[in-house]
């Protein structure tokens, strides 16, 4: 797996981020650190909030400042948030990246960002982005992640990762989301399947070579047997005629020795051939098992997508139900208010009827009241007249 393959796979993964300020078409577009900063900011906006997103052109000093700030924040994130010893990580040559666009050193930094993404709290989102790529890209990125995890888990940062010893924490940690664990295991199974297929291919080539040598030895063995038989016949004829020669016997002994050596090599070749055949059969069986596992993983991935869609629909339905619940509660309040208003209206109507009844009674008493008023006025006038007459009489009496 070449550096160009890994670079192309990482650029493909970066392309799944739609929030980047500018497109990334090749690895050299990442040398200013801006795109990597934006990816880290999407992973944890609080931690990577102070980023430089301006266009810095070819100014390598500004590029170096961005890369130093990014590397410092990434290593602190590994230590303080993820709990990994960042001292075990191999430090990339940031000056070489900024000045010379060194692809090898830039990939070291990219691997740190990639591993950070699949180890963060929302890792299932970024593993899903990996799963959206092709199988070759998934295997390349998986190798990159395993190399960083192997460094994080070892005391020596220069130790080469072992494909048998390096195991992804995502597939082992009980705290990781089951979706993320399934996706990580699927990526790992692709890598193991690729290694087994390569081993099976190499063994097949070696088996064909051994088989060819075995067939050549069989032919040589048959030729030696024929020559041996011819020499034995010649010697028998020579013995009968009394002309057996010492040189002829020596040649026969030499041919016998060669025949024994050929038989020994033939047996060794047969044994090696049997061992290779058993290894090839075992690897073929493992490849078949991984193919079945791959098909099962693809089925589970499709089923997972269906579950995700169903969960989204369920979430939308719950949202609609909540809205209807609120409306129902509001309508309940409205109905209560309407009942209160109806009661108030009924009381008002009763009061109005009482007022109307009182008004009708007053209307019936009005004629009598008018008569009483007129009579009172008449009596009052008579009273005034009588008082006036009395006053006049009193004045006359004086």
Order of alpha helices (4+ residues) and beta strands (2+ residues): alpha-alpha-alpha-alpha-alpha-alpha-alpha-alpha-alpha
